[in-house]
C-alpha cells in the first residue's frame, strides 16, 4: 500500500485552538450538524485534564467561534476527554450531548442546537474515558461504547463496556462488559460503526502497544460480539474514528501505533474498503496527516472525522503542532479523496 504525507501542507491545516507556553489543548471530538456546514468541537485543557472549551464552526471547519461562556459553570469540574454527539429520539427530537469521563460520566445537554446548555445528572458509570463512539441501532436505540479498568481510573486490565439509550440519550441501560480480561491485550477506546454487510464492527485500541489493534463484530445488534481478533498492521493505532465515503471507501484516522512504523506516534489515517477491514488487509493508502513534535510520541491523535457535502474530509486532533515551547494545539486537516488519488497517481 502507498503512504502519502500531508503533514507539511499547511494550507490544509486549520488551528481550532492554539496551544501556548501555558495552555495545553487536548483530546477533541466533533459533531457535524444536518446542514453539512455547522460543526461543534469540544476538548480539555491539559492531558486528560479539566473540561471547559467548546467551539462552533459555521463554514465547514474553516473558522471557529469559542463558546466557552455558554456552558454551565459546573462543566469546569468535569474531566478527561469529553465527547460530543447529536442524538435524535423516536419522536424526532434532536439533542446535543457532551459526555465526559470524571466523575462517573457527567454530561451536558443542549436541546436548541447548541445555543444553550445545561448540566444533567451524571450517568454514574465508572470509566477511564466516556463513550468513545455511539452508533444507531436498527430499532432506533443508540449504542454507546467505552472502557474502564478494574477500579475507577485504573489502566489495566482494561475491559470494553456498552450501554444503550432508547430515548435519545436521556437514560441509558446498565453497562455490560463485552470484552473479557486477557493476559495479552488491553482493549479500549472502541470505535463502533455499521459495516457494509449490516453487522456492527468495533475497532479497539490495544493499550499495551506491542502488537496490533483489535476488531470484533456483532450480527445481532450488539447482543453478542465475536472474540476480538487482530486488525491489519496498517490499521494499528489508538482512538480510531472514521467515515464511509460515497464511493464505498472508509477513511479512519488514529494515532499510529503500528510496531516498526516510520510514522509511529503521529496523526495518521487509513484508506480502504470494509472488506479490507474484515480481512485484516492493508487497504489502499496510509496518510500522514500531522507530524507530532511532542517528546512523548504517544501524545496526539484523538481523532474526530467528518465528511462534508462537497466531499471534503475533516480530521481533527490534538497535537504538538510545531517545535518550540508552545504546548499542544487542536488542529484540523482537510482533504478530498480526489486529491489523494491524484497525489498517489503522480508519485
PyMOL commands that set and color helices and strands:
alter all, ss='L'
color gray80, all
select helices_A, chain A and resi 10-12+68-70+73-77+233-235+274-278+337-346
alter helices_A, ss='H'
color red, helices_A
select strands_A, chain A and resi 2-5+13-17+25-32+39-45+51-57+65-66+83-88+94-99+107-110+118-120+129-136+142-148+159-165+176-177+187-194+200-206+214-218+229-230+237-244+250-256+267-272+285-290+304-307+313-319+329-335
alter strands_A, ss='S'
color yellow, strands_A
deselect
rebuild
show_as cartoon
